[in-house]
């Protein structure tokens, strides 16, 4: 996967931030297991390993250049989630919780409701 995030310039409480564009090259290997429950509900669990081959970012705050950050390195993630999708309804619902270890550590969550038309 190749990601490019454009830079941005903004102010916070009178401090000027100039953030350079960031590029990220990453590959990921993983698997996900889904299990259908009664009705339209399903649950899933997954695990993956990814490696950042080239990633960096830099910024300037009030004219002072901050140390450049490197995202290079590997890490793992685990996830658990649910999904509800009914073929007779335009609505679907999904929720997910992910935990990260390695170069990127932390937890993220997502909840979405979708209406198809």
C-alpha positions as CSV (number, residue, x, y, z in Angstrom):
1,X,0.0,0.0,0.0
2,X,1.3,3.4,-0.9
3,X,-0.2,6.4,0.9
4,X,0.5,10.1,0.4
5,X,-0.9,12.7,2.7
6,X,-0.6,16.3,1.5
7,X,0.9,18.9,3.8
8,X,-1.1,21.5,5.7
9,X,-0.5,24.9,7.3
10,X,-2.7,26.0,10.2
11,X,-2.6,28.0,13.5
12,X,-3.6,26.9,17.0
13,X,-3.8,29.6,19.7
14,X,-1.5,31.9,17.7
15,X,1.1,29.2,17.0
16,X,1.8,28.6,13.3
17,X,2.2,24.9,12.2
18,X,3.6,24.0,8.8
19,X,3.3,20.2,8.2
20,X,5.1,18.7,5.2
21,X,3.5,16.1,3.0
22,X,4.0,12.5,4.2
23,X,4.6,9.3,2.2
24,X,4.0,5.8,3.5
25,X,4.9,2.5,1.9
26,X,3.6,-0.5,3.8
27,X,2.7,-4.1,3.2
28,X,0.4,-6.2,5.4
29,X,-0.2,-10.0,5.7
30,X,-3.2,-11.2,7.7
31,X,-6.3,-13.2,8.1
32,X,-9.8,-12.7,9.3
33,X,-12.3,-15.4,10.4
34,X,-16.1,-14.6,10.2
35,X,-18.9,-16.5,11.8
36,X,-22.6,-16.1,11.0
37,X,-24.9,-15.8,14.0
38,X,-28.7,-16.1,14.0
39,X,-30.4,-13.8,11.6
40,X,-28.4,-11.2,9.8
41,X,-25.6,-10.8,12.4
42,X,-22.0,-12.0,12.0
43,X,-18.9,-11.6,14.2
44,X,-15.2,-11.7,13.1
45,X,-11.7,-11.8,14.6
46,X,-8.5,-11.1,12.7
47,X,-4.8,-10.8,13.1
48,X,-2.2,-9.2,10.8
49,X,1.5,-8.2,10.6
50,X,2.6,-5.1,8.6
51,X,5.9,-3.5,7.8
52,X,6.5,0.1,6.9
53,X,9.4,0.2,4.4
54,X,9.5,3.9,3.9
55,X,7.6,6.5,6.0
56,X,8.5,9.8,7.4
57,X,7.0,13.1,8.4
58,X,8.3,16.5,9.4
59,X,6.8,19.8,10.6
60,X,7.8,23.4,11.5
61,X,6.2,25.2,14.5
62,X,6.7,29.0,14.7
63,X,9.7,28.7,12.4
64,X,11.4,26.0,14.4
65,X,11.9,22.6,12.6
66,X,10.8,19.7,14.7
67,X,12.8,16.4,14.6
68,X,11.7,14.3,11.6
69,X,9.7,11.3,12.6
70,X,10.2,7.9,10.9
71,X,7.4,5.3,10.7
72,X,9.7,2.6,9.5
73,X,9.3,-0.8,11.2
74,X,7.0,-3.7,11.8
75,X,4.0,-4.3,14.0
76,X,1.0,-6.5,14.6
77,X,-2.7,-5.9,15.0
78,X,-5.6,-7.9,16.3
79,X,-9.2,-7.1,15.8
80,X,-12.7,-8.1,16.8
81,X,-15.9,-6.9,15.3
82,X,-19.5,-7.4,14.3
83,X,-21.6,-6.8,11.2
84,X,-25.3,-6.7,10.5
85,X,-26.5,-6.8,6.9
86,X,-30.0,-7.7,5.8
87,X,-30.6,-8.4,2.1
88,X,-34.1,-6.9,2.4
89,X,-33.0,-3.6,4.0
90,X,-30.8,-0.8,2.7
91,X,-29.3,-0.5,6.2
92,X,-26.1,-2.2,7.4
93,X,-24.2,-1.8,10.7
94,X,-20.6,-2.6,11.6
95,X,-18.4,-2.1,14.6
96,X,-14.8,-3.0,15.1
97,X,-12.1,-2.7,17.9
98,X,-8.4,-3.0,16.9
99,X,-5.3,-3.2,19.1
100,X,-1.8,-2.5,17.7
101,X,1.6,-3.6,19.0
102,X,5.1,-2.8,17.7
103,X,6.1,0.4,15.9
104,X,2.5,1.7,16.1
105,X,1.0,1.0,19.5
106,X,-2.5,1.7,20.7
107,X,-6.2,0.9,20.2
108,X,-8.7,2.1,17.7
109,X,-12.4,1.7,17.3
110,X,-14.9,2.2,14.5
111,X,-18.7,2.2,14.3
112,X,-20.6,2.7,11.0
113,X,-24.1,2.7,9.8
114,X,-24.7,2.6,6.0
115,X,-27.7,3.2,4.0
116,X,-27.5,2.0,0.4
117,X,-29.7,3.5,-2.3
